[in-house]
Amino acid sequence: MTEQVQAAVVKNLLGVRLVDGLKRRNWLAYLFAVLISSGYAGALSILQPGLLQVLGIPYAEQATLTGLLGGLQEVVFILMMGIYGVMADRFGRRLIYVFGLATTAIGFVLYGSATSVEQLVIYRLVVAFGSAAMVGMMVTVVADYATDCSRGKANGTQGAIATLGAFIPPVLAGLPQSFVGAGYSEAAAQQATFAVAGALGAVAALVALFGLSKLVGTVVKAEKESLLQMLRQGAVAAKKPAIALSYGAAFISRGDLAVTGAFMGLWLVQYGTGTLGLSTSDAMAQLAMPAILMVVAGALVGSILTGYLSDKVSRITAVSMASGLAGCVYSAMFFVSDPSASAVFPLLFVMGIAEISAFVSSQALVGEQAPADRKGAVIGLFGVAGAVGILVATTGGGYLFAHLSPSSPFVLFGVLNLVVFIWSLLLSRSKSKHVLTEQNV
């Protein structure tokens, strides 16, 4: 194979045109890190209930404790993602990503060994500080590695891999039963399961350490600027209308994912047990799992479709399309009274397309608009906006679910998506007028 052919293969790996200086193994190492990172994102929600049961936490306290621990993690995200972003501008993405994966892995191992609520809180903080760096770099690195002409495809590929990573937590959830069958006690089975989860992060950290580029994504080190000054400059970038829109899109896209993940399964289990008379396990198997699989199938389709479209139209138009679709789909949940009805499942498939489309298009937009010398800081604040969206979705959505109706969290984010849809249309129209004025001049 000639050097020219080799270069062409590297430059167009998996349909993504990579930046100069990047090698095939750098992109593949990143995708593996994304797979494990996304698996970590949903692992605690499915593993934690078993651990709480083993610890003897009363049923009445488990929901409150779960909300407290989840809220604590989102607060850490809000506080730290911007800081990790400017640190990535100073020290490079690779080291921050490795730190995030390794710290998260350590946190999981510790989490499984907890014997009290106080230890759960401390170990959750370890997981949160690691996850904030991990999630922030997952978004930042893809912005560094792809050229602008294929930024949509790169984010679509990342979205597809992240969706596949969502299958890791259910696999981990089946391990305690296997360990108990092998003679482990219930407590030891939980510890072993969390240790396996930690091992995945350790492997991903090593892959990132030796596989990610040492050069691409390491911007000019602003040695004369303090981290606070760098963070302030990243915030100033939000004065640019397109960057401000990307922050709004991050808020709704992460909120969409959180609402679907937190409340769709809960709604179906409650409806199945309370209205249909099913057992909890039957409700999960017959209603919740098929619904989740329908959303995941939609997300796989949506990530590829949106990645392609984001390179064919302007990134602002892609946000308009995604937020408009999500606004319609989530708002349509207002008319659902029976979440187990057969007509709901096609709606859930479209919901999967909508939520991942908002996710992919928002990342493509911020990757395009973020200044090269402030990319880490800007994308870090993009992550903060997403964390706020998750916090609003889980806390505000939980209140609405309990006190208004199960569909109300979905309707809330349907309205918020429509707000971003209108915002993006106005910005697109403004840019069009500006271009026409310049042409006339």
N, C-alpha and C positions, 0 to 999 in steps of 0.2 A: 504493500500500500504506500503510495507516494505521500510526501509531506503535505501536499495540497489537499488530498483526499482525507488524510487524518485530521487536518484542520477543519475541513467541512463537517466531519462527523462530530467533532468536539463542539463546534459552534452551533450545531442544530440537534443536540441531544434531546430525545423525547419531544421533538417539535418546538423546543425552546432555543432561541438564539442567545448564546452566552456571551458575556463581555470578554474583552481581551484579557489574557493572563489567566483565565479560568480553565481548569482541566476537567475531563469527564468525571474523575473520581471525586472532585469537589462537589459537583452537583448531586451525584448519587449519595455521597455522605450526608449532604444536607437533607435529602429526601428521607433517608433512614432516620435522621434526628427528628424530622417532622413526624414520622410514623410513631415514634416513642413519645414525643412531646404531646401529640394529640391523644394518645392512649392515657397518658398521665392526667390530662385535663378532665377526663370523666371517671378515672379509676376510684377516687375516694367516695364519690356518690354511691357507687355500687358495692364497694368493699366495706365502707364504714359501718353500715347497719349491723353486719355480722359481728364486727369488733365490739360495738356498743352492747350487743346482746351478751357476748362472752364476759364483758366487764361487769355485767349485772346492773347496767343503767336502767332504771324503771321506764316502762313504756311511756308514761306521761311526760318524762323528761327528755326522751330521745329526740323528739321533733325540735324542742327548744334548743337543745345542745347542738343539733345539726345546723340549725339556722345561725346560731352564735358562731360556730366554727367557720361556716361558709362566709358569713359577713366579715369575720376577722380577716380571712384570706383576701377578700375583695378590697378591704381597707389597705392592706399591705400593697396590693397591686396598684391602687390609686397613688399611694405615697412613693412607691419605688420604681415604677416603670419609666417615668421620665428621667429619674436619676440613672437607671441602668442604660437608658438611651444615650445620655451624654457621656457616660463612662465608655460605652461602645465606640463613640466618636474619638475618645481619647486613647483607649487601649486596644481597640479592634473588636470586631464582632465575635471572632473565634473564641477568645478567652472568656468573654461574658457568657456565651452559649455553653461552653464547657462547664463553667462555674454553675450555671443554672441547672443543667442536667445532673451534675454530680451532687449538688446540694439537695435537689429534689429527691434523688435516689437515697441519700442518707436519711432524709426526712421520712421516707416511706418505711425504711428498715426500722427506724426509731418508733414510728407510729404503731407498728404491729406489736411492739414490746411494751406499750403503755399499760399501766395498771391503775391509773386514776384519771379523773377529769383534768386535773392540773397538768399532768404529763401530756394529755391529748392537746391541750391548748398550746403548750410549749412546742411540741413536735409539729403541730399544725403551722405554727409560725415559721419553723424551719422549712417546711414544704412550701409555704407561701413565698418566702424570700427567694427560694430557688426557682419556683414556678414563674415568678414575675420576670426574672431574667430570661428564663427559657422561652416563655411565650413572646416576650418582646423581641428576642433575637430571631425567633421563627418568622416573624413578619419582616424584620429588617434585612436579614440575609437574602431573602428572595428579591428584595428591591435592589440589592447590590449585584446579584449574580446575572440577572436578565437584562438584555438590552431593551430599550423602550419599545421597539417594534414588536417584541414578543412578551411584553410584561403581562398581558392578559393571560396568555397560554401558561406562563410560568406560575402565576397565581392560581390558575385553574388546575394545573398539575398538583400544586401544593394542596389545594382544597380536596382533590380526589384522594391523595395520600392521607391527608388528615381524616377524611371520612373513613378510610380503611382502618386507621388507627383507633376509631371508635369501637372496633370489634375486639380490641385487646382487653378492656375491662370485663366483658362477659366471660371471656376465657379465664381470666384471673379469678372471677367469682366462682368458677367451678372447681378451683383447686382445693379449697378447704374440705369439701366432701371427699376428694381423692386422698388427701392427707389423713383424714380421720379413718378412712377405709384401710389405710396402710398402718394404722395403730397409733397415730398421733392423738393427743388430747385435743379438745376443741380449742383451747387457748394456744397450744403449740401449732395447731393447723393454721390459725390466724397469723401467728408470727412467721411461719414458713411462707405463707402466701404473700405477705408484705415484703418478705426478704426476696422472693422471686421478682416482685414488682421493682424492688430496689436494684436488683441485678440488671434488669432491662435498662434502667437509667445509667448504670455504670458502664454498660457496653456502649450505649449511645454516646456517653461522654467521651469514651476512648475513640470512637469512630469520628466524632466531631473534632477532637484534639488533633488527630493525625490525618483526617480527611478534608476538613474545611481549609480554604485558602488562607495562608498567612498574610497575603498581600491585598487581595480584593476585599474591600470592606474596611480596610484600615485607612481612615482619612488622615489628612494632615493634622498632626497633633498640635492643638492650640495650647502650647505650653504656657503662654502668658495669660491665659484665661483660667479662672477658677471654674470648678464644676458648676457653681451657682450661676456664674456669668454665662456659661454655655447653655444651661437650662433656660435662663431668661431669654437668650437669643432664639432658642427653639420655640419658646412661647410667642415671641414677636412674629415668627413666621406665620402664625395663625391669622395675621392681618391680611394675608393673601386669601382672597375669597375661595379659591379652589381647595386650599388646605383646610380652611374652616369647614367647608362642605365635607371633606374627608373625615374630619372629627365627628361631625354630625352623623355621617354614614357609619362610622365605627360604633357610635352609641347605639344606633338602632339595629345594626347587624348582629352585634354581640348580644343585645337584648333579645332579639328574635331567637337566637340559638338557646339562650337561657330559658325563655318562656316555654319553648317546645320541650326542652329536656326536663324541666322541673315540673311542668303541670299537665302535659298530655298523658303521660303514664299514670299520674296520680288521679286524674279525672276518670280514666278508664277503669282503674282498680276500684275506686270508690263507687262508680256506677255499677260495675260488675258485682261487687259484694252487697251494695246497699239496695239496688233496684232489681238486678237479675238473680240474686240469691246465690251467686257463685262463691266458692272458697277463694281466699286470697291467691293461692297458687294457681287455681284455674283462671281467675281473672287476669293474672299476669301472663299466663301461657296463651290463653285464648283471645285476649283483647290487647293488652299492653305490648307484648312482643311483636305481633303482626303489625301494629300501628308504628312501632319504632322502626321496624324493617322497611315499612313503606316510606317513611320519612328519609331513612338512610338511602334507599334506592333513588328517591328524588334528588337527594344531595349529590350522589355520584353523577347523575345525568346533568344536574345543574352546574356542577363545578367545571365539567368539560365544555358545556355549551357556553357558559358565561366567559370562560377563559378565551374561547374562540371569538366571541362577539366583542369582547373588550379590546381586541386588537383590530377590529373592523370598523368600530365607531369610536367617537371620542370617549374618554374615560368618564366625563361628566354625564354623557348620554347613557353609558352603561349603568351608572349609579341611578339615573332616572328610571331606566327600565326595571332594574332590580327592586328599587324601593316602591315603584308603582305596583309591581306584581305582588310584593310582600304586603303592601297596604291593602290591596283587594282581598288577598287570601286570608290574612289574619283578621280583617274586619268581618269577613264572611262567617267566621266562627260564632258571631252573634246569633246566627240563625240555627245553630246546632243545639238541640236539646237532648238528643240521644247520640253520644259519641261512639257508640258501638254500631250504629247504622251503616249499612254497606255503602251508602253514598258518601260517607265521611272519608273513606279510605282513599279514593282518588284525590280528594281535597288535601289529604295529608301528603300524598305524593307531590302535588304542586307546592305544598308548603315547604317540603324538602328542597325543591328547586329554588324557591324564593329565598329561603334563609341563607343557603350557600351562595346564591347569586349576589345578595347584599354583602356577604362576607368577602367574596372574591373581588367584586367591583370596587369596594372601598379600599382594599389593599392595593389594587392596581392604581387607583387614583392617587393615594398618598405616596406610593413609590415613584410615580411620575412627577409629582409636584414638589416633593421634599428637596431642598437645596442639597447639593452633593456634600458640602462641608458641614451640614447640620442634619443630615439624614437620620442619624441615630436619635438625636434629641427630638426631632419632629415626629418620628415614628414611635418614640417612647411616649410622647403626649397623646398620640393616636391610640396607643394601648391604654392610657389612662382613661380616655373617653369611652373606650370599650368596656373597661372595668366598671365605670360609673353606670353604663347601660345594663350590665349584668346585675349590679347592686339594685338598681331601680326595678329590674325585671323580677328578681327573686324576692325582695322585701315588699315593694309596692304591689307586685303581682300576687304574692302570697296573701296579703291583706285583702285584695280585691277578690281573690279566689274564695277565701273563707267567708267574707262578709257581703259580697254582692252576688257573684255567680261564677261557676267554673270557667265560663267563656270570657270573662271580663279581662284577664291578663292579656289574652290574645287580641281582644278588641283595642285595648290600650296601645299595644304596639302596632296594630293596624293603623290607628290614627297617627301615631308618631312617624311611621313609615310614609304616610301620605304627606306629612309636613315636609320631610326630607325630599320627597318627590317634587312637591311644588317649589321648594328651595332650589333644587337642581335645575328645574325648568327655567326659573327666573335667571339663574346664573348663566345657563346655556344661551338664553335669549340675549342677555347683556353682552356676552362674549361675541355673539353673532353681530350685534349692532356695532360693537367696537371694531370688528374686522371690516364691516361694510364702510364705516366711517374712514378707516385708514385707506381702503381701496379708492374711495372717492377723492380723498386728499391727494 
